[in-house]
């Protein structure tokens, strides 16, 4: 079994497209309005921004949590600043010998988004 799609609530698809295009550094792969659906490709998994979807907590892998927040600029609301949550001794939950950094931001639609980076110790 594999993950195919994640849905996230979005009231304003134009605003959500701008925010996620900047965050993901890629353009949407599809817009269907009506009924109000916006898609991005996350390495083969569809991210669906949908007016009728509930809010979800989505964690996105980024190369560097600090740099991603800086790139989003001063307008992004940081809910939890970058911090190490775990050091991976083996490959069970992440690459061995790496620290897992996380930060949480609020997207343009009021959803919380987790940013995750694995940095060598």
LUMPA-773280 format. One record per residue (C-alpha): residue in three letters; residue number from 1; z, y, x; chain. Coordinates in Angstrom, 3 decimals. Layout:
<pts>
(pt Ala NUM (Z Y X) A);
...
</pts>
This chain:
<pts>
(pt Unk 1 (0.000 0.000 0.000) A);
(pt Unk 2 (-0.722 3.515 1.248) A);
(pt Unk 3 (-0.052 7.044 0.096) A);
(pt Unk 4 (-3.083 8.621 -1.596) A);
(pt Unk 5 (-1.915 11.931 -3.053) A);
(pt Unk 6 (1.054 14.295 -3.247) A);
(pt Unk 7 (1.257 16.816 -6.089) A);
(pt Unk 8 (3.016 20.169 -5.778) A);
(pt Unk 9 (3.488 22.850 -8.436) A);
(pt Unk 10 (1.439 26.069 -8.155) A);
(pt Unk 11 (1.289 28.866 -10.721) A);
(pt Unk 12 (-1.369 30.914 -8.913) A);
(pt Unk 13 (-4.083 28.795 -7.296) A);
(pt Unk 14 (-5.636 31.732 -5.430) A);
(pt Unk 15 (-2.298 32.673 -3.880) A);
(pt Unk 16 (-1.522 28.985 -3.143) A);
(pt Unk 17 (-4.963 28.524 -1.527) A);
(pt Unk 18 (-4.320 31.475 0.797) A);
(pt Unk 19 (-0.824 30.263 1.745) A);
(pt Unk 20 (-1.764 26.631 2.376) A);
(pt Unk 21 (-5.003 27.564 4.167) A);
(pt Unk 22 (-2.917 29.547 6.638) A);
(pt Unk 23 (-0.192 26.897 6.921) A);
(pt Unk 24 (-2.553 23.925 7.288) A);
(pt Unk 25 (-5.191 25.865 9.233) A);
(pt Unk 26 (-7.873 24.412 6.961) A);
(pt Unk 27 (-9.682 25.372 3.788) A);
(pt Unk 28 (-9.256 23.632 0.415) A);
(pt Unk 29 (-11.411 20.579 -0.191) A);
(pt Unk 30 (-11.692 21.158 -3.933) A);
(pt Unk 31 (-10.881 23.601 -6.722) A);
(pt Unk 32 (-11.158 22.667 -10.386) A);
(pt Unk 33 (-10.148 25.544 -12.641) A);
(pt Unk 34 (-9.907 24.753 -15.451) A);
(pt Unk 35 (-7.788 22.641 -15.577) A);
(pt Unk 36 (-5.972 24.232 -12.580) A);
(pt Unk 37 (-6.219 21.834 -9.618) A);
(pt Unk 38 (-6.501 22.737 -5.935) A);
(pt Unk 39 (-6.887 20.105 -3.195) A);
(pt Unk 40 (-6.347 19.996 0.560) A);
(pt Unk 41 (-6.884 17.040 2.887) A);
(pt Unk 42 (-3.835 15.996 4.905) A);
(pt Unk 43 (-5.402 13.492 7.283) A);
(pt Unk 44 (-6.695 11.320 4.427) A);
(pt Unk 45 (-3.906 12.072 1.940) A);
(pt Unk 46 (-4.741 14.558 -0.806) A);
(pt Unk 47 (-2.372 17.474 -1.330) A);
(pt Unk 48 (-2.832 18.537 -4.948) A);
(pt Unk 49 (-1.567 21.949 -6.037) A);
(pt Unk 50 (-1.399 21.756 -9.811) A);
(pt Unk 51 (-0.186 24.189 -12.472) A);
(pt Unk 52 (1.320 21.276 -14.430) A);
(pt Unk 53 (2.961 19.379 -11.568) A);
(pt Unk 54 (6.703 19.522 -10.926) A);
(pt Unk 55 (7.997 20.958 -7.683) A);
(pt Unk 56 (8.304 18.426 -4.860) A);
(pt Unk 57 (9.847 18.586 -1.425) A);
(pt Unk 58 (6.916 17.979 0.929) A);
(pt Unk 59 (7.433 17.490 4.667) A);
(pt Unk 60 (4.461 18.419 6.853) A);
(pt Unk 61 (4.016 17.411 10.484) A);
(pt Unk 62 (3.269 20.378 12.735) A);
(pt Unk 63 (2.882 20.556 16.507) A);
(pt Unk 64 (5.679 23.109 16.938) A);
(pt Unk 65 (8.026 24.311 14.181) A);
(pt Unk 66 (8.795 27.646 15.882) A);
(pt Unk 67 (5.117 28.485 16.471) A);
(pt Unk 68 (4.152 27.542 12.908) A);
(pt Unk 69 (6.743 29.905 11.438) A);
(pt Unk 70 (5.630 32.676 13.812) A);
(pt Unk 71 (1.975 32.130 12.823) A);
(pt Unk 72 (2.861 32.464 9.125) A);
(pt Unk 73 (4.279 35.901 9.888) A);
(pt Unk 74 (7.250 37.939 8.749) A);
(pt Unk 75 (6.424 37.475 5.063) A);
(pt Unk 76 (7.327 33.777 5.032) A);
(pt Unk 77 (10.784 33.027 3.670) A);
(pt Unk 78 (12.652 30.724 6.051) A);
(pt Unk 79 (15.271 28.729 4.163) A);
(pt Unk 80 (16.507 26.766 7.182) A);
(pt Unk 81 (15.620 27.854 10.703) A);
(pt Unk 82 (14.262 25.348 13.247) A);
(pt Unk 83 (16.855 22.876 14.426) A);
(pt Unk 84 (17.040 19.378 15.908) A);
(pt Unk 85 (18.075 16.830 13.310) A);
(pt Unk 86 (17.730 13.633 15.337) A);
(pt Unk 87 (16.880 12.236 18.751) A);
(pt Unk 88 (14.740 9.113 18.538) A);
(pt Unk 89 (15.891 6.421 20.962) A);
(pt Unk 90 (13.283 3.948 19.654) A);
(pt Unk 91 (10.138 4.078 17.492) A);
(pt Unk 92 (11.830 3.123 14.206) A);
(pt Unk 93 (11.593 6.566 12.528) A);
(pt Unk 94 (9.673 8.600 15.090) A);
(pt Unk 95 (8.399 8.458 18.655) A);
(pt Unk 96 (10.969 7.177 21.155) A);
(pt Unk 97 (12.296 9.775 23.576) A);
(pt Unk 98 (11.557 12.696 21.226) A);
(pt Unk 99 (13.733 15.167 19.360) A);
(pt Unk 100 (12.851 15.706 15.718) A);
(pt Unk 101 (12.807 19.385 14.853) A);
(pt Unk 102 (12.816 20.549 11.235) A);
(pt Unk 103 (12.726 23.843 9.411) A);
(pt Unk 104 (12.324 24.657 5.735) A);
(pt Unk 105 (10.268 27.465 4.244) A);
(pt Unk 106 (9.420 28.630 0.742) A);
(pt Unk 107 (5.732 28.500 -0.154) A);
(pt Unk 108 (3.886 31.138 -2.169) A);
(pt Unk 109 (4.753 29.311 -5.402) A);
(pt Unk 110 (8.509 29.007 -4.851) A);
(pt Unk 111 (8.486 25.396 -3.588) A);
(pt Unk 112 (10.421 24.296 -0.520) A);
(pt Unk 113 (8.279 22.875 2.305) A);
(pt Unk 114 (9.739 20.991 5.263) A);
(pt Unk 115 (8.128 21.451 8.670) A);
(pt Unk 116 (8.621 18.567 11.137) A);
(pt Unk 117 (7.747 18.409 14.844) A);
(pt Unk 118 (8.465 15.777 17.459) A);
(pt Unk 119 (9.179 17.256 20.897) A);
(pt Unk 120 (9.768 15.250 24.071) A);
(pt Unk 121 (13.363 15.438 25.294) A);
</pts>
